[in-house]
Amino acid sequence: MSAIAGVKAEVIPKRPAVLKQIRKNWDLYVLILPVIAFFIIFEYVPMYGVQIAFKNFIATKGIWDSPWVGFNHFERFFKSFYFWRLLKNTLGIGLYQLLVGFPVPIILALLINEVRSKKFSRFIQTITYAPHFLSTVVMVGIIFIFLSPQTGLLNNVIVWLGGEPVSFMTEPAWFKSIYVLSGVWQQMGWSSIIYLAALTGIDPQLHEAARVDGASRWQRVWHINLPGIMPTITILLILNMGSLLSVGFEKVFLMQNSLNMAASDIISTHVYHKGIIDGQYSYSAAVGLFNSVVNFILLVLVNRIARKVNGTSLW
């Protein structure tokens, strides 16, 4: 009888561990259900319409009945006069933003973490966080006022020093710097929050042991704090690389004018002009799909490199 019971126990399949965990933590899964539904409804279901990038979309026929044209729209984009300018401007702004904007929140978090006075630390955090809550329209308005050739503060200083006023917003050479540096000023405080949270997870005993060994504050920051937040830095770097070509549309569009178009015309504004204004829906969908595919490839490559270098990756 015992042998038969043992055989029956082996035959009866065990409940999968995943289902067991879901049943155990069902309330947490119910809590996250609206988020999952949001992404399914608004992110994945609309991907059905991506097929118009390979069709000559006709509104009266709809997406499904519009005729297929294959890669014609992609070929048109690659052979167009604007292709290299769009790619150069988008990559230029994206890399500039990554090289300048990515390290600044890390440095700010490390500096705030070393401030001994809690009141002064909170004051600095409030000052640096505040610009994040400005809308894009307000932010661009401040930029125009600050850099105005007639009444702008910066041009008033230039004139006071004996120079000539500079029309910053109409000269293509200044566009990328204005876009990136104003974005760094607006987002550095908010972006530093995640690094400050990571710094709180570092074991204080490491600092105590380093002080006993005679390590200076700079040495403790370099050898304890920075390595302690390196996994967080790596994950955020991967995510930033995955959105390298996804330069924000609103701010660029609001700062854009006919005089700085040589430096401000990027892929997202090109999609807007061709798709919304000119009504070339299939062509603009092809351009947007190209942008997304390049971002996806960059994300996968950087994630693989990060996993091989230090073992930290998204998957």
QUIPEDA-V892854 format. One record per residue. N is the residue number from 1. PSI is psi in whole degrees, -180 to 180 (NA if undefined). D_FIRST is the distance of its C-alpha to the first C-alpha in Angstrom with 1 decimal. Layout:
BEGIN
n=N psi=PSI d_first=D_FIRST
n=N psi=PSI d_first=D_FIRST
END
This chain:
BEGIN
n=1 psi=-40 d_first=0.0
n=2 psi=-37 d_first=3.8
n=3 psi=-42 d_first=5.4
n=4 psi=-41 d_first=5.1
n=5 psi=-38 d_first=6.1
n=6 psi=-40 d_first=8.5
n=7 psi=-42 d_first=9.9
n=8 psi=-38 d_first=10.5
n=9 psi=-34 d_first=12.2
n=10 psi=-33 d_first=14.3
n=11 psi=-39 d_first=15.3
n=12 psi=118 d_first=16.5
n=13 psi=142 d_first=20.1
n=14 psi=149 d_first=21.4
n=15 psi=131 d_first=24.6
n=16 psi=142 d_first=27.7
n=17 psi=-33 d_first=29.3
n=18 psi=-47 d_first=32.6
n=19 psi=-35 d_first=31.6
n=20 psi=-41 d_first=30.0
n=21 psi=-39 d_first=33.4
n=22 psi=-43 d_first=35.4
n=23 psi=-36 d_first=33.5
n=24 psi=-39 d_first=33.9
n=25 psi=43 d_first=37.6
n=26 psi=-33 d_first=38.5
n=27 psi=-34 d_first=41.8
n=28 psi=-38 d_first=43.1
n=29 psi=-35 d_first=42.4
n=30 psi=-37 d_first=44.3
n=31 psi=-37 d_first=47.1
n=32 psi=-7 d_first=47.5
n=33 psi=-44 d_first=47.2
n=34 psi=-36 d_first=51.0
n=35 psi=-44 d_first=51.7
n=36 psi=-42 d_first=49.4
n=37 psi=-39 d_first=51.0
n=38 psi=-48 d_first=54.4
n=39 psi=-37 d_first=53.8
n=40 psi=-46 d_first=52.3
n=41 psi=-44 d_first=55.1
n=42 psi=-11 d_first=58.1
n=43 psi=-43 d_first=57.1
n=44 psi=-43 d_first=54.8
n=45 psi=-42 d_first=55.8
n=46 psi=-15 d_first=59.5
n=47 psi=-15 d_first=58.7
n=48 psi=-35 d_first=58.8
n=49 psi=-6 d_first=62.6
n=50 psi=-23 d_first=62.8
n=51 psi=-16 d_first=63.2
n=52 psi=-15 d_first=66.9
n=53 psi=-22 d_first=67.6
n=54 psi=12 d_first=67.3
n=55 psi=164 d_first=69.2
n=56 psi=88 d_first=72.7
n=57 psi=127 d_first=71.6
n=58 psi=120 d_first=73.7
n=59 psi=-37 d_first=73.1
n=60 psi=-25 d_first=73.8
n=61 psi=-20 d_first=71.2
n=62 psi=177 d_first=68.5
n=63 psi=-44 d_first=66.2
n=64 psi=-38 d_first=64.3
n=65 psi=-3 d_first=67.4
n=66 psi=145 d_first=69.6
n=67 psi=144 d_first=70.5
n=68 psi=141 d_first=68.7
n=69 psi=4 d_first=71.0
n=70 psi=-130 d_first=68.5
n=71 psi=23 d_first=69.7
n=72 psi=-43 d_first=73.3
n=73 psi=-35 d_first=73.2
n=74 psi=-43 d_first=71.8
n=75 psi=-39 d_first=74.4
n=76 psi=-41 d_first=77.1
n=77 psi=-44 d_first=75.9
n=78 psi=-31 d_first=75.8
n=79 psi=-3 d_first=79.2
n=80 psi=159 d_first=80.8
n=81 psi=-30 d_first=83.6
n=82 psi=-8 d_first=81.6
n=83 psi=-54 d_first=78.3
n=84 psi=-34 d_first=79.2
n=85 psi=-43 d_first=80.9
n=86 psi=-45 d_first=77.9
n=87 psi=-43 d_first=75.5
n=88 psi=-45 d_first=77.8
n=89 psi=-44 d_first=78.3
n=90 psi=-47 d_first=74.7
n=91 psi=-39 d_first=73.5
n=92 psi=-47 d_first=76.5
n=93 psi=-41 d_first=75.7
n=94 psi=-45 d_first=71.9
n=95 psi=-40 d_first=72.4
n=96 psi=-45 d_first=75.2
n=97 psi=-37 d_first=73.0
n=98 psi=-45 d_first=70.1
n=99 psi=-35 d_first=72.3
n=100 psi=-46 d_first=74.2
n=101 psi=-25 d_first=71.9
n=102 psi=-45 d_first=68.6
n=103 psi=-27 d_first=69.7
n=104 psi=-48 d_first=71.8
n=105 psi=-32 d_first=69.0
n=106 psi=-47 d_first=67.3
n=107 psi=-43 d_first=70.6
n=108 psi=-43 d_first=71.2
n=109 psi=-41 d_first=67.8
n=110 psi=-38 d_first=68.3
n=111 psi=-45 d_first=71.8
n=112 psi=-38 d_first=70.7
n=113 psi=-25 d_first=67.9
n=114 psi=-6 d_first=70.5
n=115 psi=127 d_first=72.8
n=116 psi=-36 d_first=72.7
n=117 psi=119 d_first=74.3
n=118 psi=-36 d_first=71.8
n=119 psi=-45 d_first=74.6
n=120 psi=-37 d_first=76.2
n=121 psi=-44 d_first=72.8
n=122 psi=-37 d_first=72.1
n=123 psi=-45 d_first=75.7
n=124 psi=-41 d_first=75.2
n=125 psi=-42 d_first=71.8
n=126 psi=-43 d_first=73.5
n=127 psi=-41 d_first=76.4
n=128 psi=-26 d_first=74.3
n=129 psi=-33 d_first=71.7
n=130 psi=-45 d_first=74.4
n=131 psi=-23 d_first=75.6
n=132 psi=-30 d_first=72.1
n=133 psi=2 d_first=72.6
n=134 psi=137 d_first=75.7
n=135 psi=162 d_first=75.4
n=136 psi=-39 d_first=76.3
n=137 psi=-45 d_first=79.4
n=138 psi=-41 d_first=80.6
n=139 psi=-46 d_first=79.9
n=140 psi=-36 d_first=81.9
n=141 psi=-42 d_first=84.7
n=142 psi=-40 d_first=84.8
n=143 psi=-44 d_first=85.0
n=144 psi=-42 d_first=87.9
n=145 psi=-44 d_first=89.8
n=146 psi=-33 d_first=89.3
n=147 psi=15 d_first=90.4
n=148 psi=134 d_first=93.2
n=149 psi=-26 d_first=96.3
n=150 psi=-49 d_first=98.6
n=151 psi=2 d_first=96.9
n=152 psi=143 d_first=93.8
n=153 psi=-44 d_first=93.4
n=154 psi=-42 d_first=92.6
n=155 psi=-32 d_first=95.7
n=156 psi=-38 d_first=97.9
n=157 psi=-41 d_first=96.9
n=158 psi=-44 d_first=97.7
n=159 psi=-40 d_first=101.1
n=160 psi=-32 d_first=101.8
n=161 psi=1 d_first=101.2
n=162 psi=8 d_first=103.7
n=163 psi=-178 d_first=101.4
n=164 psi=145 d_first=101.2
n=165 psi=144 d_first=98.7
n=166 psi=130 d_first=95.7
n=167 psi=82 d_first=94.1
n=168 psi=-39 d_first=90.5
n=169 psi=-8 d_first=88.9
n=170 psi=-4 d_first=90.9
n=171 psi=121 d_first=90.8
n=172 psi=-31 d_first=87.8
n=173 psi=-24 d_first=87.8
n=174 psi=-12 d_first=86.8
n=175 psi=-52 d_first=84.1
n=176 psi=-42 d_first=81.0
n=177 psi=-42 d_first=82.0
n=178 psi=-44 d_first=82.6
n=179 psi=-49 d_first=79.4
n=180 psi=-49 d_first=77.2
n=181 psi=-38 d_first=79.0
n=182 psi=-35 d_first=79.1
n=183 psi=-38 d_first=75.4
n=184 psi=-45 d_first=74.7
n=185 psi=-38 d_first=76.7
n=186 psi=-34 d_first=74.9
n=187 psi=-9 d_first=71.3
n=188 psi=-39 d_first=71.2
n=189 psi=-45 d_first=70.6
n=190 psi=-40 d_first=67.8
n=191 psi=-22 d_first=66.2
n=192 psi=-12 d_first=66.3
n=193 psi=-45 d_first=63.9
n=194 psi=-32 d_first=60.8
n=195 psi=-37 d_first=62.1
n=196 psi=-38 d_first=63.0
n=197 psi=-38 d_first=59.5
n=198 psi=-35 d_first=58.2
n=199 psi=-31 d_first=60.6
n=200 psi=-18 d_first=59.2
n=201 psi=-2 d_first=55.9
n=202 psi=135 d_first=57.5
n=203 psi=121 d_first=56.7
n=204 psi=-24 d_first=59.9
n=205 psi=-26 d_first=59.2
n=206 psi=-41 d_first=60.0
n=207 psi=-39 d_first=63.5
n=208 psi=-43 d_first=63.9
n=209 psi=-37 d_first=63.0
n=210 psi=-38 d_first=65.5
n=211 psi=-42 d_first=68.2
n=212 psi=-37 d_first=67.7
n=213 psi=-2 d_first=68.1
n=214 psi=18 d_first=71.4
n=215 psi=137 d_first=70.3
n=216 psi=172 d_first=72.7
n=217 psi=-43 d_first=71.8
n=218 psi=-42 d_first=72.2
n=219 psi=-38 d_first=70.0
n=220 psi=-38 d_first=67.3
n=221 psi=-43 d_first=67.5
n=222 psi=-38 d_first=67.5
n=223 psi=-12 d_first=64.7
n=224 psi=-58 d_first=62.4
n=225 psi=-49 d_first=63.1
n=226 psi=-48 d_first=63.5
n=227 psi=-30 d_first=60.5
n=228 psi=-32 d_first=58.5
n=229 psi=7 d_first=59.3
n=230 psi=-39 d_first=59.2
n=231 psi=-40 d_first=55.8
n=232 psi=-42 d_first=57.3
n=233 psi=-42 d_first=60.5
n=234 psi=-45 d_first=58.6
n=235 psi=-45 d_first=56.7
n=236 psi=-32 d_first=59.9
n=237 psi=-41 d_first=61.8
n=238 psi=-45 d_first=59.3
n=239 psi=-38 d_first=59.6
n=240 psi=-39 d_first=63.4
n=241 psi=-32 d_first=63.5
n=242 psi=-13 d_first=61.4
n=243 psi=30 d_first=64.2
n=244 psi=-40 d_first=67.1
n=245 psi=-3 d_first=68.8
n=246 psi=60 d_first=68.0
n=247 psi=135 d_first=71.2
n=248 psi=129 d_first=71.7
n=249 psi=-47 d_first=73.7
n=250 psi=-50 d_first=75.3
n=251 psi=-43 d_first=77.1
n=252 psi=-44 d_first=78.3
n=253 psi=-40 d_first=79.5
n=254 psi=-30 d_first=81.4
n=255 psi=-12 d_first=83.0
n=256 psi=141 d_first=83.9
n=257 psi=174 d_first=87.4
n=258 psi=-21 d_first=89.5
n=259 psi=-29 d_first=91.0
n=260 psi=15 d_first=87.8
n=261 psi=-30 d_first=85.8
n=262 psi=-27 d_first=86.0
n=263 psi=-17 d_first=83.6
n=264 psi=-7 d_first=81.8
n=265 psi=110 d_first=80.7
n=266 psi=178 d_first=76.9
n=267 psi=-43 d_first=74.2
n=268 psi=-38 d_first=73.2
n=269 psi=-33 d_first=76.8
n=270 psi=-41 d_first=77.3
n=271 psi=-41 d_first=74.4
n=272 psi=-48 d_first=75.9
n=273 psi=-43 d_first=79.4
n=274 psi=-38 d_first=78.2
n=275 psi=-51 d_first=75.5
n=276 psi=-47 d_first=76.7
n=277 psi=-50 d_first=80.5
n=278 psi=-12 d_first=81.0
n=279 psi=21 d_first=78.1
n=280 psi=75 d_first=76.7
n=281 psi=-44 d_first=73.1
n=282 psi=-43 d_first=71.6
n=283 psi=-45 d_first=73.5
n=284 psi=-34 d_first=72.7
n=285 psi=-37 d_first=69.0
n=286 psi=-42 d_first=69.2
n=287 psi=-44 d_first=70.8
n=288 psi=-37 d_first=68.3
n=289 psi=-41 d_first=65.4
n=290 psi=-43 d_first=67.0
n=291 psi=-44 d_first=67.2
n=292 psi=-39 d_first=63.5
n=293 psi=-42 d_first=62.4
n=294 psi=-42 d_first=64.5
n=295 psi=-40 d_first=63.0
n=296 psi=-43 d_first=59.5
n=297 psi=-43 d_first=60.2
n=298 psi=-41 d_first=61.8
n=299 psi=-46 d_first=58.8
n=300 psi=-44 d_first=56.4
n=301 psi=-47 d_first=58.6
n=302 psi=-37 d_first=59.4
n=303 psi=-42 d_first=55.7
n=304 psi=-42 d_first=54.8
n=305 psi=-44 d_first=57.7
n=306 psi=-38 d_first=56.7
n=307 psi=-36 d_first=53.1
n=308 psi=-31 d_first=54.4
n=309 psi=-54 d_first=57.1
n=310 psi=10 d_first=55.4
n=311 psi=7 d_first=51.8
n=312 psi=129 d_first=52.6
n=313 psi=171 d_first=52.3
n=314 psi=-33 d_first=51.4
n=315 psi=NA d_first=48.4
END
